């Protein structure tokens, strides 16, 4: 068992290193369409 005041202090001393990115299914279709494409595959391209 960790005392509440120590636990609170630990949380304050160890911030998250970076913001957690959103998963692809969390983006709206509008956000996906607005994202710049680096490459557009041809119509006959098979994945």
Steps between C-alpha positions, in 0.01 A plus 500: 500500500631846401380801700278741306734800532796300365294357215381849405858626505617215276234579242604864500869416468463257210309672219417320179797524259277602209138524397355164400411510128148422384426170332399511134141403583475801735548751215197637318472449126546875457834488686615201293407675172681819608825314577754542216566189294859406427408246235183414314497142371390438140155353441640156408733479804439192716587494869 
